[in-house]
């Protein structure tokens, strides 16, 4: 994480998104959201289902355009999908006929680059993600957690500046989910990535993030932008930390939830 004085990598200014504009089924998904994400920051975004979290990620990546307002990355307005972004979805979305290594190298092929020149980087990413020795395995031979590790390595293979993650651990069991979260922190901190991480889990959001942004129910607005000052590197023991517990309760109150046990 860098200081607050650093120039933002991502700047979202007065962004709104309406689907079906002018039609009978017009839906306002997001209304007047403004926020910045700075170099090296890990920002978790939480909110109730259907509040526009995924829509926000897609606008940052350039997959969809805002109805009003602007999104800029490195000072340039986003008008098309960005090569500087890696996107990880809730489902790994691996090609079943490709090995783990071949799945990781897929973005390189789509960018019309020579996969052979990225072979060493792919191997390094597999080692970092705990996948060493599984290069020739097919998705059906891998556990859910290992498949998601492949998806993360795939998103990082072209060395994107920004990693956007849409509930990437939502389908995993609790133990695997916590393990994956801590592994993600090691990888992204070592590589200095900007991360915007969507999750429904308040404990996960607080454990991983430098900041937690809470969105209101649709149409989404920013209800809370909370700095998380827990020390790094983060470990599982953080769950017993008084500050961590206080941050979780602050986020829960913003979501309208009563206190729950950890």
Secondary structure, DSSP 8 states (H G I E B T S, - for coil): ---TTS-EEEEEEEEEEEESTTSTT-EEEEEEEEEEEETT-EEEEE-STTSSHHHHHHHHHTSS--SEEEEEETTEE--S--TTEEEE-SS----TTSBHHHHHTHHHHHTT--GGGGHHHHHHHHHHTT-TT-TT-BGGGS-HHHHHHHHHHHHHTT--SEEEEESTTTTS-HHHHHHHHHHHHHHHHHHT-EEEEE-S-HHHHHHH-SEEEEE-SSSB-EEEEEE----SS--GGGGG-HHHHHHHHHHHHHHT------
